[in-house]
Amino acid sequence: MSSPSTHVAGRRVKQGRPVVLALLGCCGPVTAAGAHDIEFVSEHLVEVAMDHRYAALPVWPSETEARWQFTAQAGYSATRTGELELSGPTFSMGVHRSLDRGWMLSGFAFFDDLQFSGHNDHRPLNVEFVANVPLSLPADAVFTSLGGSSRDTGLGMSVSRFIEAGRLAGWRWTAGALWQRLELSNYSSPYLVLAGPSAGATGIIDYSLSCSFTTPFGGVSRPIAVGRWTIEPRLLMAVPLPTRGVQGRITGDGFDLSGNSADNGHSKNYGNPSPVIGIVVRYEPWGLEVDVGAALTEALLEPVWHEGVDQNIALSVAWQF
């Protein structure tokens, strides 16, 4: 038996069907329907960008006799699903202090300034952050214009050590923790329901969020000297804490609802453990390095770890001096 809200939505569709057709015409062509709903992919766009940051942390100082070292990093992050994208530059700076017997202490800060974009993305509309939405969901919908920004800022400290003797001679490890602030501002899109009892319904879906994480991390690497070059495979694991639910707001004809998926009995999605794999190529006379391994593994593995991601680019260049 249909709920009263479904009947209301149905009456609105019958009365506004010419308007719906006109809106569809104005929107232009839409992409084929995505297999994953808007809430699922909106969360994954942000999580993948967080993984890109962990892959580019400036916590790998070179083995040197210098008492002080500095690392300046810049990069580019871009993740796409359907017609939706999160992209922009990444920046970080590290200061390293050499101690005794291969030990080194590091402090660092970062700032990633990314933008959401996308038009006429066609996929299911579904909501888990709040109950009793007066629409028949999930429903096939088009999201006409995604906008907003994602700013991830933070600072942290780490300690690392080159192993000079024994079976693990030549390896090094690093461990530390960082504090980061994630700001998703105006992360929203107008929607138009295309089919079902609520066809023709319009409104705005918004996933703006402001939260902090404390993220412990640890990793190992193996620098390999090749003349003036160094090739260094790296593996790092970061664990953002605490995990958090998806924060959202949905508006429509006669309603304006907001909530959090965790409070609504669903899982906490932000803050999944993040393994990152890199292979850095560094030209020692210049102290310049490019992480070709992270670019490759983020392109190939992130779409497997985060379903719904179609394209993923993570570029990082660092200068050690």
N, C-alpha and C positions, 0 to 999 in steps of 0.2 A: 504494500500500500504506500502510495507516495506521500511524502511529508507535505505540510502546508507550504513550506518554503519552495518546494519543487513546483507546486501548482502556480505560485506567484511567478517563478522564473519562466514557466511555460507560457503564461498569459503574456508576459513581457515580450517573449520571442514572437508570438503570433502577431502582436500589435506592431512590432518593430521590424518585421522581416524585410521590408524594402530598405530600411536604414542599414540593416546588416549587409545586404547585398551591395549597397553603395559604399560602405566602409571597406568591404573586401576589394572592391574595384579600386579604391584609393590606395590601398596598401600595396598594390602591385603583386607580382608573383611571390609566393612563399615557398620555403624549402619543404622537402618531404618530411613527414612527421618523424620526430626523433623517438627512439625507443625509450628514453628516460625522461621523466617529468622534470619540470622547471626547478623544483626544489632540489632534486638530486644533483643536477648539473651545476646549479648556482653554488652549491656547497663545494663541489669538486674543483671548480675554477679557482676558488680561494685556497683550497688545500694544496693544490699543485704549485701555486705561487709560493706558498710557505716552504714547500720542499725545495724549490729553486733557491730560496734564501739560505737554507741549511747547506746546500751544495756549495755555496759561495762564501761561507764564513772564512774570515781571514785569520785562521788559527793554525797555519802550517808554515812557520818561519823556516828559512833555509838554515842548514848547519853552517855556521860561520864563527870566526874568532871575534867578530865585532860584538861589543857589549850591548849595543842597541840596534834594533832593526825596526823598519816600518813597512807596512803593506797597504797599498791603495788599490781598491778593487772597483771595477765598473762592469756592468753587464746589461743584458736585455732579457726580459722574460715575456713570453707570449703563449697563452693557452687558449685553444679554440674548441668549441663544441657546437655543431650545427652552424648557425649564423651568429653565435655569441662568442665574445672574446674578452680576455683580460690581458692587457699588455702594457709594458712600459719599462723604464730604466731602473736599475738597481745599483746602489752605492754602498761601500763600506770602507772602514779604515781600521788598521790594527797597529798596535805598538807592542814590541817584544823586547824583553829584558833577559839577556843570557845569564844563567846562574852557573853552578859548578857541575862538572861531570855529565854534560849533555842535557841538563835541565834548562827549561826556558819558561818564563812567565809572560802571558799575553793579556792585553786588554783591547777591546774592540767596540765599535759602534756601527750601526747600519741604518740605512733609510731607503726603502723601496717605494716608489711612487707610480702606481699602476692605474690604468683607466679601463672601465668596462665600456663595451660598445657592441652593437649588433642591431639589425633591423629584420623584421618579418621572419622570426624564427618560429617554426611550426612544431609543436610537441605538446604532450599532455600537461594540463594545469592540475596540480594536486597540492594539497595543503596538509602538513602534519603539525605545524606549530600552533594551531588553534582548532578547536572543535566547533561544530554547529555553524559552519559557513553556509549561507542560504543559496548554495549552488549545488547542482548535481555533479559531484566530482568522484574520480578523475574525469576530465573532459578534454577533448581535442581542442586546442587553442592556438592562436598566433600571438606572439609577443612582439609588438610593433617597434619598440625602440628602447634597448637596454642602455642605461647610462649610470654614471656615478664613478667613484674612485675607491681604490684600496691602498691604504698607506700602512706599511709595516715598519715600525721603528723599534730600535732596541739597542742594548749594550750588554756586554758580558765579559767574563774572564775565563782563561783556560791555562792549563799547565801541560807542557809536552816534554818528551825526553827521547833523545836519540840513544839507541841501545848500541854500545860500543864493543861488547864482548859476548861470547856464548853462542848458542844455537840461533838466536834471533838478532845477531849482530847485523847492523845495517838497517834494521827496521826502526820505526819510531811510533809512538802513540801520543794521543792528545785527549784530554778530558776537561770538561768545564761545564758552565751553566750560563744561560743568558736570560734576560728579561726582555719581553717584547710586547708592544702595544699594537693591536690590529684595529684599524678604523675603516669600516666599510660605510662610505657616505653616499647617500642618494642612490644606493644600489637597487634600482627599481626599473620596471617597465610597464607600460600600459598593456593590457591583455584584451583579447576578443575571443569569446568562446564560439567555436565553429559548429559544433554538433551536439546532439543529445538534448535532454529536457531543458538545459540552460542556454541553448544556442542563442547567440545575439547579446548575451550579457557582456558588459564591459566594466573595466575598473583598472586598478593598479596593484601590482604585486611588488613588495619592497622587502629586501633582505639586509637592510642596513644594520650594522652591528658595531659595538665598541667594547673590546675586552682585552685582557692581558693574560699572558702565559709566562710561566717560569719553565724554562726548557733545559734540562740536563742533556749533555751530549758526550759522545766518546767515539774515537776512531783510531785507525792504524793506517800507516802508509809505508811505502818502500821506495825511497829515492834510488834511481839507477843512473850513474854517470855515463854519458856517451860523448866523449870529447868535451866541447864547450856546452853541451846540452845536458839536461837532466830530464828523465822520464820518471814520473812518480805516480803509480797507482794508489788510490785512496779509497777507504771505506769509512763512512761515518754514520752513526745512528743518533737521531735527535728525538726526544719524547716531550712534546708540549704538555704542560700540566696547568690547571686541570682540564679534562675534556669538557666540551660545552655543546649544548644543543643549538640548532638553527633558530635564530631570531628572525621573526617575520611579521609583516603587516599586509593585509589584503583589504581593499576597498571595492565597493560596487554600488549598485542601485539600492540605497537605503541601509547600507551596513559599512562599518569600519572596524575591523577586528585585528588584534595583534596578540602575539604570544611567543612561546619558546617550545620547540619540539620536545625537549627533555621534560619540561613541566607538564606537557600534554601526554606523557606516557610513552614517548618514543626515544630513540637512541641519542646519545651525545656524539655528534659527528666531528666537530672541530677539535683537533688535537690528537689525531691518530699518530702512532709512531712512524717516523720517517727515515727509512734507510736510503742513503745516497751514495752513489758510486762514481768516482772520477778517475781520470788519467790525465795528469797535468804534464804539459811539455813546456820546459823553461829554458830560455837562453841565458846562461849564467852571466856573460859579460854585461848584459843590460838589466838583469834581474826581472825580465819580462816573462810572464807565463800565461798560457791559454789552457783552459780545462776542456780538452777535446772529448774526454771520456764522459763527463757529465752531460755535455751536449748530446752525445750519442745515446747514453742510457736514459736520460730524461725523455728523449724523443721516442724511444722504443718501449721502455718499461712503464712509464707513467700511464699511458692509455690502458695498460693491463691492470695496474694497481688501482686506478681510478676510472671505472667504467664510464663511458659516455664522452671521454676526451678524444677528439678526432686528431688534433694536431698540437704538438708541444715543442716549444723552443726555449732552451736555457743556454745563454751565452755568457761567459765570464772571462775577463782579462784582468790580471793583477800585476802590479809592479812592486817588487821588493827592493828596498834601498836602505 
